[in-house]
């Protein structure tokens, strides 16, 4: 339930300007999620959402330095996301296909993006699948080992 709710939060803030927790809570209720303000606050913090200065809308935290490596907090979040959401993964050349439960792909992709792993060029998330594009096939294999190691921890 948490993964689906957080995926809905990410989807909502990416589709429309959401300026308050109450507005976000109401949109979630419209989607069938009964959520308290305290739970929503935790979700916002876990997802790393911040308010844009220009209009006060929620957005993912900006990446200040795209070449920076993962911080301990980001790596811990990635580990938690892999443990919680990863159902399987496959490699095809430099592409990784990560399978999740329904509604869990976006939170996993967000955790991967925030970890800023140097082997990764980018991610694309659907509902239950994350496509990870690695620099090359060797980097993809390295990522599989990292993801499997983190998920087993």
Residue pairs with C-beta under 8 A, 6 or more apart in sequence:
2 43
3 84
3 85
3 100
3 101
3 103
3 104
3 107
4 33
4 102
4 103
4 104
5 28
5 33
5 35
5 39
5 43
6 43
6 46
6 47
6 106
6 107
7 103
7 104
7 105
7 106
7 107
7 127
8 28
8 31
8 33
8 103
9 24
9 28
9 40
9 43
9 44
9 47
9 49
10 47
10 60
10 106
10 107
10 110
11 106
12 18
12 24
12 27
12 28
12 31
13 24
13 49
13 57
13 58
13 59
13 60
16 27
17 55
17 57
18 24
18 27
18 57
18 58
19 51
19 55
19 56
19 57
19 58
21 37
21 40
21 41
21 44
22 37
24 40
24 44
24 58
25 35
25 37
25 40
28 35
28 40
29 35
35 43
44 58
46 77
47 60
47 107
47 110
48 60
48 61
48 110
48 114
49 58
49 59
49 60
49 61
50 58
50 59
50 60
50 61
50 62
51 57
51 58
51 59
52 58
52 59
60 110
63 116
66 116
68 116
69 116
69 117
69 118
70 78
70 114
70 115
70 116
70 117
74 111
74 114
74 115
74 116
75 115
75 150
77 111
77 114
77 115
78 111
78 112
78 114
78 115
78 150
79 150
79 151
79 153
80 111
81 107
81 108
81 110
81 111
81 112
82 108
82 111
82 147
82 150
82 151
83 150
83 151
83 153
84 104
85 100
85 101
85 104
85 105
85 107
85 108
86 98
86 99
86 100
86 108
86 147
86 151
87 99
87 100
87 101
88 98
88 99
89 96
89 97
89 98
89 99
89 144
89 147
89 148
90 96
90 97
91 97
91 137
91 140
91 141
91 144
93 137
93 140
94 133
94 134
94 135
94 136
94 137
94 139
94 140
95 131
95 132
95 133
95 134
95 140
96 131
96 132
96 134
96 140
96 143
96 144
96 147
97 129
97 130
97 131
97 132
98 105
98 108
98 129
98 130
98 131
98 132
98 147
99 128
99 129
100 108
100 128
100 129
100 130
101 128
102 127
102 128
103 127
103 128
104 128
105 125
105 126
105 127
105 128
105 129
105 130
106 125
108 125
108 130
109 123
109 124
109 125
109 130
110 125
112 120
112 123
112 130
112 132
113 123
117 143
117 146
119 134
119 135
119 139
119 140
119 142
119 143
120 132
120 133
120 134
120 135
120 139
120 143
121 133
121 134
121 135
122 132
122 133
123 130
123 131
123 132
123 133
124 130
124 131
124 133
125 131
132 140
132 143
134 140
134 142
134 143
